[in-house]
Every structure is written in structure tokens, then in C-alpha cells.
């Protein structure tokens, strides 16, 4: 058995059917180099709403992209929820649509996500699947100070057009 510690990896691309999921998000159009600040501000605002008991996530944090990222990214950052939540400030109701998608699991830090997205794209193209929108990431492990970034797990989803 080989030790893969220190290496980025992703688990098996596959096609899945995804059910519609209501979300609570902060939405924006952000220059690609401003993503980290946008994520930080969005999760800070969402965290305050969670702390006040105004929303109860039903799963891990996520980001949903309305198109493939370019110089400017249109996205939503938030959490899945089971109950309707009142919009307030920058926090609004969103949704992940029911769709057929290709997915894989990325192990490692966020800097390696682009290689897993590219692997997913290549896998889909080899199977003649037409990729569309949305694309989204589910942050299965929440980053905490002192954690090893290589232990992080992120699920990637990319909608497949009919």
C-alpha cells in the first residue's frame, strides 16, 4: 500500500442525478482575484445568521457557479437548508436545480481544485457528455486553523445538458 499523503487526488468521476435543493446564499459577480475576499465576507455574514438561529444548514457549505469561471465569476456561496429563510442584507434564498451532473471528490487543498475540475471535464468529454451550468463545490470538510489542508474533501458537480 502506498502513502499518498501530500498528494492531491480526486475520486472517480461518475454521472449522478441531483435533486433540487433549496439554499441560503450570498450572491455576487466577483473578479476572479477577489474570490477569497468574497468567500470570507459571505461566510462571515452567513455565520452571523447561523449564530443568531436565523438559519439552520442541513449540510456542508457550498459554492454554485452560474457559468464556467472566467475573469469575472457569477456565483452563490452558502448552505443547503430545508426551510425557507427570509432574505436580509446580502443573504438571499437560492437553489441547486434538479439536474443530471458529473461529479468527483477532490482530496486536498483548494489550490488543487482546478486540476480536479479539468479531470472532470476531460472525463465528461471522453464520454461525449455536454457540460452546462451550473457547476458547484460542496466543502465536505470545514477548514479550521491548524488543520492539514491536505485532509480537506470537496465534492465537485457539473451539470450535463440533455
DAJO-V320356 format. One record per residue. N is the residue number from 0. RES is the residue in three letters. PHI is phi in whole degrees, -180 to 180 (999 if undefined). Layout:
BEGIN
<<N:RES:PHI> <N:RES:PHI>>
END
This chain:
BEGIN
<<0:UNK:999> <1:UNK:-94> <2:UNK:-89> <3:UNK:-100> <4:UNK:-58> <5:UNK:93> <6:UNK:-107> <7:UNK:-80> <8:UNK:-150> <9:UNK:-141> <10:UNK:-94> <11:UNK:-9> <12:UNK:-58> <13:UNK:-159> <14:UNK:-102> <15:UNK:-135> <16:UNK:-99> <17:UNK:-111> <18:UNK:-81> <19:UNK:-60> <20:UNK:-136> <21:UNK:-72> <22:UNK:-134> <23:UNK:-121> <24:UNK:-142> <25:UNK:-111> <26:UNK:-107> <27:UNK:-170> <28:UNK:-113> <29:UNK:-131> <30:UNK:-60> <31:UNK:-54> <32:UNK:-79> <33:UNK:-106> <34:UNK:-62> <35:UNK:-59> <36:UNK:-65> <37:UNK:-63> <38:UNK:-59> <39:UNK:-59> <40:UNK:-65> <41:UNK:-63> <42:UNK:-70> <43:UNK:-65> <44:UNK:-64> <45:UNK:-63> <46:UNK:-61> <47:UNK:-63> <48:UNK:-67> <49:UNK:-66> <50:UNK:-59> <51:UNK:-82> <52:UNK:77> <53:UNK:-82> <54:UNK:-148> <55:UNK:-127> <56:UNK:-61> <57:UNK:-105> <58:UNK:-168> <59:UNK:-70> <60:UNK:-58> <61:UNK:-149> <62:UNK:-134> <63:UNK:-120> <64:UNK:-106> <65:UNK:-79> <66:UNK:-158> <67:UNK:-61> <68:UNK:-57> <69:UNK:-133> <70:UNK:-60> <71:UNK:-121> <72:UNK:-115> <73:UNK:-98> <74:UNK:-148> <75:UNK:-129> <76:UNK:-124> <77:UNK:179> <78:UNK:-140> <79:UNK:-73> <80:UNK:-139> <81:UNK:-99> <82:UNK:-116> <83:UNK:-60> <84:UNK:-122> <85:UNK:-68> <86:UNK:-69> <87:UNK:-157> <88:UNK:61> <89:UNK:-89> <90:UNK:-91> <91:UNK:-134> <92:UNK:-82> <93:UNK:-134> <94:UNK:-163> <95:UNK:-98> <96:UNK:-74> <97:UNK:-65> <98:UNK:-162> <99:UNK:-92> <100:UNK:-144> <101:UNK:-95> <102:UNK:-145> <103:UNK:-154> <104:UNK:-112> <105:UNK:-99> <106:UNK:-111> <107:UNK:133> <108:UNK:-75> <109:UNK:-67> <110:UNK:-62> <111:UNK:-92> <112:UNK:-61> <113:UNK:-60> <114:UNK:-70> <115:UNK:-71> <116:UNK:-62> <117:UNK:-66> <118:UNK:-62> <119:UNK:-65> <120:UNK:-60> <121:UNK:-61> <122:UNK:-59> <123:UNK:-65> <124:UNK:-64> <125:UNK:-63> <126:UNK:-103> <127:UNK:59> <128:UNK:-92> <129:UNK:-93> <130:UNK:-84> <131:UNK:-135> <132:UNK:-131> <133:UNK:-90> <134:UNK:-121> <135:UNK:-151> <136:UNK:-120> <137:UNK:-115> <138:UNK:-89> <139:UNK:-59> <140:UNK:-105> <141:UNK:-87> <142:UNK:-68> <143:UNK:-130> <144:UNK:-54> <145:UNK:91> <146:UNK:-71> <147:UNK:-78> <148:UNK:-57> <149:UNK:-73> <150:UNK:-89> <151:UNK:-74> <152:UNK:-126> <153:UNK:-132> <154:UNK:-93> <155:UNK:-111> <156:UNK:-132> <157:UNK:-139> <158:UNK:-61> <159:UNK:-109> <160:UNK:-75> <161:UNK:-69>>
END
